[in-house]
Amino acid sequence: MKRFAAAAFVLLSASGAWAQSAGNGAVSAVFKDGSAGEKIHIASGFACPDRIGRYIRDAVGESDLESGTDFCSYYALDGVYGTVKLTPLTGAYDPASALTSAFVEQEGIGAKEVGEKTIALGPKDAQAKVYIRTYETARLETLHYRIAFSGAAIGNWIVETAVEYAEPRDDQVAQDFLDAVYGAAQTEIGAAKPLK
């Protein structure tokens, strides 16, 4: 049993590398402090709040200098993690293709795909069509450890997330995270002016 718990911890730590692959250097160059403790992504206007439901922000920074990708990462108790990636949109966006390297990584460590769908998230009057693919990384007694990758083009930005959680215990927590991220993206990024 302990072996499965250790494996789950290792697998659930995988998306941390996704978020912080280039470190969080030059945070002040890409984020600024907001008046309510949020970190505001300067280029897009997206605000990474200090908290999203049970999630607590733990880092912001640059993820990939070449593509201009920046991130906010969050954690909650009991192995629940969430990461938001923001990348300038430079052409057509196909989320399934864009997220392929994350899928290959999960399949390479033995995770099994358990779902793929496109759903509407965000405010009812301006919902975004968001692609989501979910993998099961481990199973321990009644809990199924999962990681869900999502992506959507909103305004002139690509918004992608990775959410790690235990099903069924954290289903609502993970859904609340996705709703909050894509809802904020629709109101904050959707109103942003195009890059010059």
C-alpha positions in Angstrom: 0.0 0.0 0.0 2.8 2.4 0.9 4.4 1.7 -2.5 1.2 2.9 -4.3 1.1 6.0 -2.1 4.7 6.8 -3.0 4.0 6.2 -6.7 1.0 8.5 -6.6 3.1 11.2 -5.0 5.8 11.0 -7.7 3.2 10.9 -10.4 1.3 13.8 -9.0 4.5 15.9 -8.8 4.9 15.6 -12.6 3.0 18.7 -13.5 5.1 20.8 -11.2 7.9 20.4 -13.8 5.4 21.4 -16.5 4.8 24.7 -14.7 8.2 25.6 -13.7 10.4 24.2 -16.5 12.3 27.4 -17.0 12.1 28.6 -13.3 10.5 31.7 -12.0 13.3 34.2 -12.9 12.3 37.7 -14.1 8.9 37.5 -12.3 8.7 41.2 -12.1 9.2 41.4 -15.9 6.0 39.4 -16.7 3.8 39.9 -13.6 3.0 42.9 -11.4 1.3 43.0 -8.0 -2.4 43.7 -7.8 -4.1 45.6 -5.0 -5.8 42.4 -3.6 -2.7 40.2 -3.5 -3.1 38.9 -7.1 -0.3 38.7 -9.6 -1.3 40.4 -12.9 0.2 39.1 -16.1 1.3 42.3 -17.7 1.0 41.3 -21.3 -2.5 39.7 -21.2 -4.1 41.3 -18.2 -5.0 37.9 -16.7 -4.9 38.1 -12.9 -3.6 35.1 -10.9 -5.4 35.6 -7.5 -3.8 34.6 -4.2 -6.5 31.9 -3.9 -8.9 30.1 -6.2 -11.3 28.2 -3.9 -9.1 25.8 -1.8 -6.1 26.5 -4.1 -3.3 28.7 -2.9 -1.0 30.4 -5.4 2.6 29.3 -4.8 4.5 30.6 -7.9 4.3 32.7 -11.0 7.0 33.2 -13.7 8.2 32.4 -17.1 7.9 28.9 -18.4 9.2 29.1 -21.9 11.1 32.1 -23.1 11.0 31.1 -26.8 7.2 30.9 -27.0 6.6 33.6 -24.4 4.7 31.2 -22.1 4.2 32.3 -18.5 2.6 30.5 -15.6 0.8 30.6 -12.3 0.8 27.5 -10.1 -1.4 26.6 -7.2 -1.7 23.9 -4.6 -4.3 22.7 -2.1 -4.1 20.2 0.7 -4.1 16.5 0.0 -2.1 16.5 -3.2 -4.3 18.8 -5.3 -2.4 21.0 -7.7 -3.3 23.4 -10.5 -1.2 25.2 -13.1 -2.2 27.9 -15.6 -0.1 28.6 -18.7 -0.5 31.7 -20.8 1.0 31.8 -24.3 0.6 34.5 -27.0 -1.6 33.2 -29.8 0.3 33.4 -33.1 -1.9 31.4 -35.4 -4.5 28.6 -35.3 -4.7 26.8 -32.0 -5.5 23.0 -31.8 -5.4 22.1 -28.1 -5.0 18.4 -28.7 -1.9 19.0 -30.8 -0.5 21.7 -28.6 -0.8 19.4 -25.5 0.7 16.4 -27.1 4.0 16.5 -25.3 2.2 16.5 -21.9 0.1 13.5 -23.1 3.2 11.6 -24.3 4.9 12.3 -20.9 1.8 10.9 -19.0 1.6 7.8 -21.2 5.3 7.3 -20.8 5.0 7.0 -17.0 2.1 4.5 -17.4 -0.9 6.9 -17.0 -4.1 5.8 -18.7 -6.3 8.2 -20.6 -9.8 8.1 -19.0 -11.6 10.9 -20.8 -11.5 13.6 -23.5 -14.1 16.2 -24.2 -14.8 19.8 -25.1 -17.0 21.8 -22.7 -18.1 25.3 -22.2 -16.6 27.2 -19.2 -16.8 30.7 -18.0 -19.6 33.3 -17.7 -22.9 32.1 -19.3 -23.0 35.1 -21.6 -19.4 34.5 -22.8 -18.3 30.9 -22.4 -15.2 29.5 -23.9 -15.0 26.1 -25.6 -12.4 24.3 -23.6 -10.7 21.0 -24.6 -9.9 18.7 -21.7 -8.1 15.3 -21.6 -7.8 13.4 -18.3 -5.4 10.7 -17.3 -5.4 8.4 -14.3 -2.0 8.2 -12.9 -2.6 5.9 -9.9 -5.2 4.3 -7.8 -5.2 3.9 -4.0 -8.2 2.2 -2.3 -11.2 4.2 -3.3 -9.3 7.2 -4.8 -8.3 7.6 -8.5 -5.4 10.0 -8.9 -5.9 12.0 -12.0 -4.4 14.8 -14.0 -6.5 16.8 -16.5 -5.0 19.0 -19.2 -7.1 21.7 -20.8 -6.6 24.4 -23.4 -8.5 27.1 -25.2 -7.7 30.2 -27.3 -9.2 33.3 -25.6 -8.7 36.6 -27.2 -5.2 36.8 -28.4 -3.9 34.2 -25.8 -3.8 30.5 -25.3 -4.9 29.5 -21.8 -3.9 26.0 -20.7 -4.2 24.3 -17.4 -3.0 21.1 -15.7 -5.1 20.0 -12.7 -4.1 17.1 -10.4 -6.7 15.7 -8.0 -8.1 12.6 -6.5 -11.4 11.4 -7.9 -14.1 11.4 -6.5 -12.9 13.3 -3.4 -11.7 16.4 -5.3 -13.9 16.4 -8.3 -15.7 19.6 -7.3 -12.4 21.3 -6.2 -10.9 20.6 -9.7 -14.1 21.8 -11.5 -14.1 25.0 -9.4 -10.5 25.7 -10.4 -11.3 25.3 -14.1 -14.5 27.4 -13.9 -12.5 30.2 -12.1 -9.6 30.2 -14.5 -11.6 30.2 -17.7 -14.2 32.6 -16.3 -11.4 35.1 -15.4 -9.7 34.5 -18.8 -13.0 35.4 -20.6 -13.4 38.6 -18.7 -9.8 39.7 -18.4 -8.0 38.4 -21.5 -11.0 38.6 -23.8 -11.1 42.3 -23.3 -7.4 42.8 -23.7 -6.1 44.6 -26.8 -4.2 42.6 -29.4 -0.4 42.5 -29.1 1.5 44.8 -31.5 
